[in-house]
Protein backbone atom coordinates (compact mmCIF):
# COMPACT_ATOMS: atom_id res chain seq x y z
CA UNK A 1 0.00 0.00 0.00
CA UNK A 2 1.45 3.40 -0.96
CA UNK A 3 1.71 6.04 1.72
CA UNK A 4 -0.37 9.23 1.42
CA UNK A 5 -0.41 12.54 3.24
CA UNK A 6 -3.90 13.75 4.08
CA UNK A 7 -4.78 17.32 5.02
CA UNK A 8 -7.52 18.01 7.55
CA UNK A 9 -10.66 19.50 6.12
CA UNK A 10 -12.87 22.31 7.41
CA UNK A 11 -16.51 22.92 6.54
CA UNK A 12 -17.23 25.80 4.17
CA UNK A 13 -20.17 28.13 4.24
CA UNK A 14 -21.75 26.24 1.36
CA UNK A 15 -23.63 23.29 2.72
CA UNK A 16 -22.25 19.88 1.84
CA UNK A 17 -18.82 21.10 0.63
CA UNK A 18 -15.46 21.00 2.36
CA UNK A 19 -12.18 22.79 1.85
CA UNK A 20 -8.65 21.83 2.82
CA UNK A 21 -7.31 23.62 5.86
CA UNK A 22 -4.44 25.10 3.81
CA UNK A 23 -6.91 26.72 1.40
CA UNK A 24 -8.85 28.18 4.31
CA UNK A 25 -5.70 29.57 5.89
CA UNK A 26 -4.42 31.15 2.68
CA UNK A 27 -7.71 33.00 2.24
CA UNK A 28 -6.99 35.00 5.41
CA UNK A 29 -4.71 37.97 5.66
CA UNK A 30 -1.82 35.97 7.14
CA UNK A 31 0.56 33.59 5.34
CA UNK A 32 -0.37 29.96 4.76
CA UNK A 33 0.83 27.45 7.36
CA UNK A 34 1.96 25.31 4.48
CA UNK A 35 4.01 28.04 2.73
CA UNK A 36 7.64 27.35 1.96
CA UNK A 37 10.26 28.49 4.51
CA UNK A 38 11.73 30.97 2.01
CA UNK A 39 8.34 32.59 1.50
CA UNK A 40 7.81 32.89 5.25
CA UNK A 41 11.19 34.53 5.65
CA UNK A 42 10.45 37.18 3.00
CA UNK A 43 7.06 37.93 4.52
CA UNK A 44 8.63 38.37 7.96
CA UNK A 45 11.22 40.74 6.50
CA UNK A 46 8.52 42.81 4.80
CA UNK A 47 6.50 42.95 8.02
CA UNK A 48 9.58 44.16 9.85
CA UNK A 49 10.19 46.93 7.32
CA UNK A 50 6.56 48.06 7.54
CA UNK A 51 6.75 48.11 11.33
CA UNK A 52 9.90 50.21 11.21
CA UNK A 53 8.24 52.64 8.77
CA UNK A 54 5.21 52.99 11.04
CA UNK A 55 7.45 53.55 14.03
CA UNK A 56 9.36 56.29 12.24
CA UNK A 57 6.08 58.08 11.55
CA UNK A 58 5.17 57.95 15.24
CA UNK A 59 8.59 59.36 16.19
CA UNK A 60 8.30 62.22 13.71
CA UNK A 61 4.79 63.04 14.89
CA UNK A 62 5.85 62.98 18.53
CA UNK A 63 8.76 65.36 17.93
CA UNK A 64 6.71 67.76 15.83
CA UNK A 65 4.55 68.88 18.74
CA UNK A 66 0.73 68.79 18.98
CA UNK A 67 -1.11 67.92 15.80
CA UNK A 68 -2.77 70.81 14.01
CA UNK A 69 -6.44 70.29 13.13
CA UNK A 70 -5.61 70.39 9.41
CA UNK A 71 -3.08 67.56 9.85
CA UNK A 72 -5.85 65.22 10.97
CA UNK A 73 -7.57 65.41 7.57
CA UNK A 74 -6.37 64.35 4.13
CA UNK A 75 -6.31 67.94 2.86
CA UNK A 76 -6.64 71.37 4.40
CA UNK A 77 -10.04 73.00 3.97
CA UNK A 78 -8.53 76.46 3.43
CA UNK A 79 -5.18 77.30 1.88
CA UNK A 80 -2.77 79.91 3.20
CA UNK A 81 -2.72 83.37 1.53
CA UNK A 82 0.49 82.59 -0.37
CA UNK A 83 -1.04 79.36 -1.68
CA UNK A 84 -4.24 81.13 -2.67
CA UNK A 85 -2.18 83.73 -4.50
CA UNK A 86 -0.44 81.00 -6.48
CA UNK A 87 -3.81 79.45 -7.37
CA UNK A 88 -5.06 82.75 -8.74
CA UNK A 89 -1.86 83.20 -10.77
CA UNK A 90 -2.39 79.78 -12.35
CA UNK A 91 -6.04 80.61 -13.01
CA UNK A 92 -5.13 83.89 -14.68
CA UNK A 93 -2.54 82.13 -16.86
CA UNK A 94 -5.15 79.55 -17.83
CA UNK A 95 -7.59 82.25 -18.86
CA UNK A 96 -4.89 84.01 -20.87
CA UNK A 97 -4.37 80.87 -22.97
CA UNK A 98 -8.02 79.86 -23.37
CA UNK A 99 -8.95 79.34 -27.04
CA UNK A 100 -11.09 82.19 -28.38
CA UNK A 101 -14.27 80.17 -29.16
CA UNK A 102 -14.26 78.69 -25.68
CA UNK A 103 -13.61 82.08 -24.08
CA UNK A 104 -16.56 83.59 -25.98
CA UNK A 105 -18.92 80.84 -24.87
CA UNK A 106 -17.76 81.02 -21.24
CA UNK A 107 -18.24 84.81 -21.31
CA UNK A 108 -21.80 84.44 -22.59
CA UNK A 109 -22.51 81.94 -19.82
CA UNK A 110 -21.07 84.21 -17.13
CA UNK A 111 -23.34 87.04 -18.24
CA UNK A 112 -26.32 84.69 -18.07
CA UNK A 113 -25.37 83.37 -14.61
CA UNK A 114 -25.01 86.84 -13.11
CA UNK A 115 -28.31 87.78 -14.77
CA UNK A 116 -30.02 84.87 -13.02
CA UNK A 117 -28.85 86.32 -9.72
CA UNK A 118 -29.96 89.85 -10.69
CA UNK A 119 -33.30 88.40 -11.78
CA UNK A 120 -33.81 87.04 -8.28
CA UNK A 121 -32.86 90.40 -6.77
CA UNK A 122 -35.57 92.15 -8.78
CA UNK A 123 -38.15 89.42 -8.16
CA UNK A 124 -37.65 89.15 -4.39
CA UNK A 125 -35.61 91.74 -2.54
CA UNK A 126 -36.45 94.74 -4.70
CA UNK A 127 -40.16 93.85 -4.72
CA UNK A 128 -40.82 94.34 -1.00
CA UNK A 129 -42.06 97.94 -0.73
CA UNK A 130 -43.87 97.31 2.55
CA UNK A 131 -40.79 95.79 4.16
CA UNK A 132 -38.60 98.57 2.75
CA UNK A 133 -40.70 101.17 4.57
CA UNK A 134 -41.12 99.27 7.85
CA UNK A 135 -37.72 97.56 8.11
CA UNK A 136 -35.31 98.87 5.45
CA UNK A 137 -32.30 97.08 6.90
CA UNK A 138 -33.95 93.68 6.60
CA UNK A 139 -35.17 94.47 3.09
CA UNK A 140 -31.65 95.41 1.98
CA UNK A 141 -30.26 92.24 3.53
CA UNK A 142 -32.78 90.11 1.64
CA UNK A 143 -32.03 91.98 -1.56
CA UNK A 144 -28.30 91.43 -1.15
CA UNK A 145 -28.22 87.89 0.20
CA UNK A 146 -30.55 86.21 -2.26
CA UNK A 147 -29.52 86.59 -5.87
CA UNK A 148 -26.11 87.90 -6.83
CA UNK A 149 -24.15 85.54 -4.52
CA UNK A 150 -25.72 82.66 -6.42
CA UNK A 151 -24.53 84.20 -9.68
CA UNK A 152 -20.91 84.36 -8.54
CA UNK A 153 -21.06 80.81 -7.20
CA UNK A 154 -22.27 79.58 -10.60
CA UNK A 155 -19.48 81.48 -12.34
CA UNK A 156 -16.76 80.10 -10.07
CA UNK A 157 -17.92 76.48 -10.12
CA UNK A 158 -18.37 76.39 -13.91
CA UNK A 159 -15.18 78.26 -14.78
CA UNK A 160 -17.07 80.95 -16.67
CA UNK A 161 -15.40 84.19 -17.80
CA UNK A 162 -16.62 87.09 -15.65
CA UNK A 163 -15.23 90.48 -16.62
CA UNK A 164 -15.16 91.89 -13.09
CA UNK A 165 -13.29 88.93 -11.65
CA UNK A 166 -10.87 89.02 -14.57
CA UNK A 167 -9.89 92.59 -13.64
CA UNK A 168 -7.97 90.98 -10.78
CA UNK A 169 -6.95 87.62 -12.27
CA UNK A 170 -5.45 88.85 -15.53
CA UNK A 171 -3.26 91.61 -14.00
CA UNK A 172 -1.96 89.09 -11.46
CA UNK A 173 -0.85 86.81 -14.29
CA UNK A 174 0.80 89.74 -16.09
CA UNK A 175 2.63 90.89 -12.96
CA UNK A 176 4.02 87.39 -12.43
CA UNK A 177 5.10 87.03 -16.06
CA UNK A 178 2.49 84.36 -16.85
CA UNK A 179 0.57 86.50 -19.33
CA UNK A 180 1.03 89.49 -21.64
CA UNK A 181 -0.70 92.85 -21.89
CA UNK A 182 -2.16 91.77 -25.23
CA UNK A 183 -3.68 88.66 -23.66
CA UNK A 184 -5.06 90.76 -20.82
CA UNK A 185 -6.76 93.22 -23.17
CA UNK A 186 -8.12 90.40 -25.32
CA UNK A 187 -9.57 88.66 -22.28
CA UNK A 188 -11.16 91.85 -20.98
CA UNK A 189 -12.65 92.68 -24.38
CA UNK A 190 -14.10 89.19 -24.92
CA UNK A 191 -15.40 88.77 -21.36
CA UNK A 192 -16.96 92.26 -21.24
CA UNK A 193 -18.90 92.03 -24.48
CA UNK A 194 -19.65 88.35 -23.93
CA UNK A 195 -21.12 89.17 -20.51
CA UNK A 196 -23.16 91.96 -22.09
CA UNK A 197 -24.54 89.68 -24.81
CA UNK A 198 -25.37 86.92 -22.33
CA UNK A 199 -27.15 89.39 -20.06
CA UNK A 200 -29.21 90.86 -22.89
CA UNK A 201 -30.20 87.35 -23.95
CA UNK A 202 -31.58 86.66 -20.46
CA UNK A 203 -33.38 90.04 -20.52
CA UNK A 204 -35.10 88.96 -23.72
CA UNK A 205 -36.06 85.57 -22.26
CA UNK A 206 -37.50 87.06 -19.08
CA UNK A 207 -39.27 89.84 -20.99
CA UNK A 208 -40.95 87.53 -23.49
CA UNK A 209 -41.88 85.05 -20.76
CA UNK A 210 -44.01 87.64 -18.95
CA UNK A 211 -42.45 86.82 -15.56
CA UNK A 212 -41.93 90.50 -14.74
CA UNK A 213 -45.01 91.88 -16.47
CA UNK A 214 -46.62 92.95 -13.19
CA UNK A 215 -43.46 94.08 -11.40
CA UNK A 216 -42.58 97.73 -10.96
CA UNK A 217 -39.17 97.07 -9.42
CA UNK A 218 -37.16 96.74 -12.69
CA UNK A 219 -38.21 100.17 -13.96
CA UNK A 220 -37.58 101.89 -10.61
CA UNK A 221 -34.19 100.19 -10.17
CA UNK A 222 -33.13 101.24 -13.66
CA UNK A 223 -34.19 104.84 -13.01
CA UNK A 224 -32.33 104.94 -9.69
CA UNK A 225 -29.11 103.54 -11.09
CA UNK A 226 -28.99 105.92 -14.05
CA UNK A 227 -29.69 108.96 -11.85
CA UNK A 228 -26.38 108.64 -9.99
CA UNK A 229 -23.67 111.18 -10.60
CA UNK A 230 -20.49 110.05 -12.33
CA UNK A 231 -18.56 110.14 -9.06
CA UNK A 232 -21.24 108.19 -7.20
CA UNK A 233 -21.39 105.45 -9.84
CA UNK A 234 -17.58 105.33 -10.08
CA UNK A 235 -16.97 104.97 -6.34
CA UNK A 236 -19.81 102.48 -5.92
CA UNK A 237 -18.23 100.48 -8.71
CA UNK A 238 -14.94 100.45 -6.79
CA UNK A 239 -16.65 99.18 -3.64
CA UNK A 240 -18.66 96.51 -5.46
CA UNK A 241 -15.84 94.91 -7.40
CA UNK A 242 -13.40 95.11 -4.51
CA UNK A 243 -15.76 92.82 -2.62
CA UNK A 244 -16.42 90.64 -5.67
CA UNK A 245 -12.68 90.07 -6.16
CA UNK A 246 -12.35 89.23 -2.47
CA UNK A 247 -15.12 86.70 -3.01
CA UNK A 248 -13.12 85.20 -5.87
CA UNK A 249 -10.08 85.07 -3.57
CA UNK A 250 -12.06 83.27 -0.86
CA UNK A 251 -13.51 80.72 -3.28
CA UNK A 252 -9.96 79.94 -4.45
CA UNK A 253 -8.81 79.52 -0.85
CA UNK A 254 -11.60 77.05 -0.03
CA UNK A 255 -11.38 73.42 -1.14
CA UNK A 256 -14.95 72.27 -0.47
CA UNK A 257 -18.23 73.21 -2.11
CA UNK A 258 -19.72 74.67 1.12
CA UNK A 259 -16.53 76.65 1.68
CA UNK A 260 -16.57 78.09 -1.83
CA UNK A 261 -20.27 78.96 -1.52
CA UNK A 262 -19.76 80.79 1.77
CA UNK A 263 -16.66 82.49 0.40
CA UNK A 264 -18.71 84.00 -2.41
CA UNK A 265 -21.82 84.65 -0.34
CA UNK A 266 -20.52 87.03 2.33
CA UNK A 267 -18.63 89.60 0.19
CA UNK A 268 -21.30 89.75 -2.52
CA UNK A 269 -24.04 90.09 0.08
CA UNK A 270 -22.11 92.99 1.60
CA UNK A 271 -21.83 95.04 -1.59
CA UNK A 272 -25.30 94.19 -2.88
CA UNK A 273 -27.00 95.06 0.43
CA UNK A 274 -25.08 98.34 0.68
CA UNK A 275 -25.95 99.40 -2.87
CA UNK A 276 -22.68 98.87 -4.74
CA UNK A 277 -22.63 99.00 -8.53
CA UNK A 278 -21.56 95.87 -10.40
CA UNK A 279 -21.26 96.39 -14.14
CA UNK A 280 -22.30 92.88 -15.21
CA UNK A 281 -25.28 92.80 -12.84
CA UNK A 282 -26.34 96.17 -14.26
CA UNK A 283 -26.17 94.67 -17.75
CA UNK A 284 -29.34 92.84 -16.76
CA UNK A 285 -31.03 95.13 -14.24
CA UNK A 286 -31.10 98.33 -16.31
CA UNK A 287 -31.95 96.77 -19.72
CA UNK A 288 -34.71 94.84 -17.95
CA UNK A 289 -36.23 98.15 -16.85
CA UNK A 290 -35.81 99.54 -20.36
CA UNK A 291 -37.52 96.48 -21.86
CA UNK A 292 -40.51 96.93 -19.56
CA UNK A 293 -41.15 100.45 -20.93
CA UNK A 294 -39.31 102.36 -18.25
CA UNK A 295 -38.26 105.99 -18.59
CA UNK A 296 -34.59 105.09 -19.06
CA UNK A 297 -32.88 105.20 -22.45
CA UNK A 298 -29.99 103.09 -23.74
CA UNK A 299 -27.89 106.25 -23.89
CA UNK A 300 -28.42 106.80 -20.17
CA UNK A 301 -27.59 103.18 -19.47
CA UNK A 302 -24.22 103.30 -21.25
CA UNK A 303 -23.23 106.89 -20.42
CA UNK A 304 -24.66 107.55 -16.97
CA UNK A 305 -24.12 104.12 -15.41
CA UNK A 306 -22.13 101.51 -17.30
CA UNK A 307 -19.12 103.68 -18.19
CA UNK A 308 -18.34 105.00 -14.67
CA UNK A 309 -19.18 101.66 -13.07
CA UNK A 310 -16.84 99.76 -15.40
CA UNK A 311 -14.04 102.21 -14.65
CA UNK A 312 -14.62 101.80 -10.92
CA UNK A 313 -14.68 98.01 -11.26
CA UNK A 314 -11.34 98.08 -13.10
CA UNK A 315 -9.72 100.36 -10.50
CA UNK A 316 -10.64 98.10 -7.61
CA UNK A 317 -9.71 94.89 -9.43
CA UNK A 318 -6.31 96.15 -10.57
CA UNK A 319 -5.26 98.55 -7.81
CA UNK A 320 -6.88 97.34 -4.61
CA UNK A 321 -6.65 93.61 -5.35
CA UNK A 322 -4.09 92.60 -8.01
CA UNK A 323 -1.38 95.12 -7.16
CA UNK A 324 -2.00 94.89 -3.41
CA UNK A 325 -1.76 91.10 -3.33
CA UNK A 326 1.22 91.11 -5.68
CA UNK A 327 3.06 93.47 -3.35
CA UNK A 328 2.28 91.25 -0.35
CA UNK A 329 2.75 87.77 -1.82
CA UNK A 330 4.36 88.20 -5.22
CA UNK A 331 7.91 88.45 -6.49
CA UNK A 332 8.84 91.36 -4.22
CA UNK A 333 7.84 89.49 -1.08
CA UNK A 334 9.56 86.26 -2.12
CA UNK A 335 12.81 87.96 -3.08
CA UNK A 336 12.85 89.89 0.22
CA UNK A 337 12.32 86.74 2.31
CA UNK A 338 14.59 84.44 0.30
Phi, psi and omega in degrees: 000130179281145181283149177222151178252118182256140176261142176294154181244150177236145179291146177261173180291334179279129186294135176085002180240152181230158179228147175296151180298325180295323178293321178295320182290324180286345177279351177272178183286339182274172180287157178291144177292342183256013178291159180290153180301323180296319179297318179296323180294319179293322178295320178295323179294319179295320178297322179295319178295319179296320179296320179295322179295319179293323179294321179296324177297319180296320180296315180298316180295324182288331180273349182273358180090188181299146180287134174284152179304322182293335181286346180276350180247165183290333179208147180291144181280341180216128181279161177288160182306318179297321178291320177297320177302315180296323177298318181290326175298313180297322179293319177297319177296323178296317179295325180296332183253014178289132177303145187303313180302319179293319179298321179297313181296316180294330177289319176299317180294320179298318177299321179292319182295316177294326178295324176299319177294316178295327176299318179293324177301313181291326184282333186244285188297320182278356181250038178236067183296325179294317179291325179297327180276328183269325182214077185297328179297315179294320179296320179291325177296315178298317180297325182275327188277334185245099178148271186298324175303322177299321179299315180292323177299317178298318180297313184294315186287337180262354181072026182288163184261101180259124184303315185294321176292326180290343176292342173261315188294315183292315175299325177300316179296322179293315181298330180266007178075018180262358180208170179244164177299322178298317177295322178299310182296322178297316180297315179297317181297311183294315183293322181296306183286333173292318175300318180297315180294319178296323179293316180296325178297319178290323175303315180296318180297313181294319180296314180287338179285339182081011182296326183254018185299328183258006182266139176260348184298316182302317181293319181290323178295317179298319180294320180294317183293324181275356177266358179289151172287166180300317181295317179298313180295321181295310182291324176292329174293323177298311182299315184297309185283336173301314179288324177298315179295325174294325174296320176297318177301314184292324177293327177289328180288328182279149180248352181247160179297314176299322180295318179293321180296315178293323178299325177278328189292311187295308181296319181292322175300321181298310183287323182290322178292325182282342179100026177292162183248116179250121189299318183288322175297322178290340176294341173259312189299312183287312175300331177295319176293322177296318181299324182273029174065043175281179182268017182257139179259164177296326178298318178293323179300309183286318186275317186272340183235301190297317182299305180294327180292318178299316179299318177295319177299319180294317181301314182290320180295318183278308189280307188276346180243296185298306182293322180296313180290326177296319179295324183279319189237001185270208186300321181299314181295316184292322179290329180285331182260001182289000000 
